[in-house]
Amino acid sequence: MISNLAYVHPDAKIGNNVTIEPFASVYGNVEIGDNTWIGPNAVVMDYSRIGKNCKIFPTATIGAIPQDLKFKDEPALAEIGDNCMIRECVTINRGTADRMTTKIGNNCLLMAYVHVAHDCIIGNNVILANSVGLSGHITIEDYAIIEGMAAAQQFVTIGAHSFIGGCTQVRKGVPPYIRVARDPLQFIGVNTVGLARRGFSKEAIKEIEDIYRIIFVRGHNVTNALEIVEQEIPDSEHRKTILDFIRAQKDGIVRGI
């Protein structure tokens, strides 16, 4: 159902069973998947792509041009996957020439007042709580959770299954499977509760704890710690994930205990 009080450009591609409430605006170069709901006063601007079964709440703005003075009106996208909930006053900007997209994966929840800047890539099943602010070019991997009023600077990567405490500042990479908090941001433990809820075995969680005890607790520098992990911990999928992530962080990772 499309309200007579909504503005929907005739060139917009609207799927089946889409609801667009009064005073919402949908621009021309837009695609909206089946069964999606666009709430009152929401704005979906050019170059936006929204998947199926999404809910875009009132006053959210999807696809506004980046807040980047280098932007030259390139045809970059703002993409939202399936089954996402975008709450009130969320802003998701288009990409720039760097990645040509700002992308939200499937099954994500972005709570009120979240800002996702240009060229952020967010994985599946991610939760961003109220007033989280993401600068440009950030990568967030699957199942990460960021608590309210946290802010991340540009180009950082936040690993899968990580948990970031509220009101914190993320200036370095956050490896997968861990919890971080405090100021400056530091490791406070493995995200054991989250991992157990997602089906990780007790053996896998213990292995992850053993790895991070070497990296963050024993007092080694990161380079030495990774070498010790390779010597003491048998090769496995989780070990590889952790080591590959840390070695890919050009600007380093959060501090240990």
Secondary structure, DSSP 8 states (H G I E B T S, - for coil): -B-TTSEE-TT-EE-TT-EE-TT-EE-SSEEE-TT-EE-TT-EE-TTEEE-TT-EE-TT-EEEE--S-TT------EEEE-SS-EE-TT-EEE---TTTSEEEE-SS-EE-TT-EE-TT-EE-SS-EE-TT-EE-TT-EE-TT-EE-TT-EE-TT-EE-TT-EE-TT-EE-SBB-TTEEEETTTTEEEEE-HHHHHHTT--HHHHHHHHHHHIIIIIS---HHHHHHHHHHHS---HHHHHHHHHHHT-TT-B-B--
